[in-house]
Structure formats: structure tokens, C-alpha cells
Amino acid sequence: ADMDSQCLDMLIANGFSVEKDI
């Protein structure tokens, strides 16, 4: 569960970063 949470957190963080970049 911890690994999944970290992966999701990273994906979400990347998504936010991309949205902010655009």
C-alpha cells in the first residue's frame, strides 16, 4: 500500500507540475 501511495503521489505531483507548466 505504501509503494502504491508513493507512486500515486508522484503521478499526481507530476500532473500538477505539467498543468502548471502549460
Backbone bond lengths (Angstrom), bond angles and torsions (degrees), N, CA, C in turn:
res aa  C-N    CA-C-N  psi(-1)  N-CA   C-N-CA  omega(-1)  CA-C   N-CA-C  phi
1 A - - - 1.476 - - 1.532 109.31 -
2 D 1.321 116.86 -41.55 1.479 119.36 -179.36 1.528 110.29 -61.00
3 M 1.333 115.92 -45.07 1.473 119.08 -178.73 1.527 109.26 -61.41
4 D 1.338 116.64 -45.34 1.471 119.81 179.86 1.520 109.69 -59.65
5 S 1.321 116.73 -43.65 1.470 120.26 -178.72 1.518 109.85 -60.46
6 Q 1.329 116.45 -44.24 1.472 119.66 -178.74 1.523 109.72 -63.62
7 C 1.332 117.08 -42.88 1.476 120.59 -179.71 1.520 109.19 -61.03
8 L 1.331 116.41 -46.71 1.467 119.92 -179.87 1.518 109.47 -61.96
9 D 1.324 117.19 -43.65 1.475 120.49 179.78 1.519 109.99 -58.30
10 M 1.325 116.73 -43.80 1.471 120.07 -178.43 1.530 109.84 -65.37
11 L 1.335 116.43 -43.78 1.472 119.69 -179.93 1.521 109.53 -62.17
12 I 1.332 116.61 -45.19 1.474 120.37 179.89 1.524 109.35 -62.31
13 A 1.327 117.09 -45.20 1.473 120.84 -179.33 1.523 109.02 -60.50
14 N 1.338 117.33 -43.46 1.469 120.21 -179.83 1.521 109.56 -63.45
15 G 1.320 117.06 -42.12 1.464 120.65 179.76 1.516 110.14 -59.35
16 F 1.334 116.79 -45.95 1.465 119.70 -179.43 1.521 109.86 -63.42
17 S 1.320 116.92 -40.93 1.472 120.74 -179.22 1.526 109.22 -61.81
18 V 1.322 116.63 -45.01 1.469 120.37 -178.94 1.524 108.86 -62.45
19 E 1.341 116.88 -45.72 1.466 119.72 -179.16 1.522 109.89 -60.00
20 K 1.322 116.38 -40.62 1.471 119.83 -179.56 1.525 110.04 -67.46
21 D 1.333 116.59 -37.16 1.473 120.12 -179.40 1.526 109.91 -65.17
22 I 1.314 116.31 -41.66 1.476 120.28 -176.41 1.529 109.61 -65.25
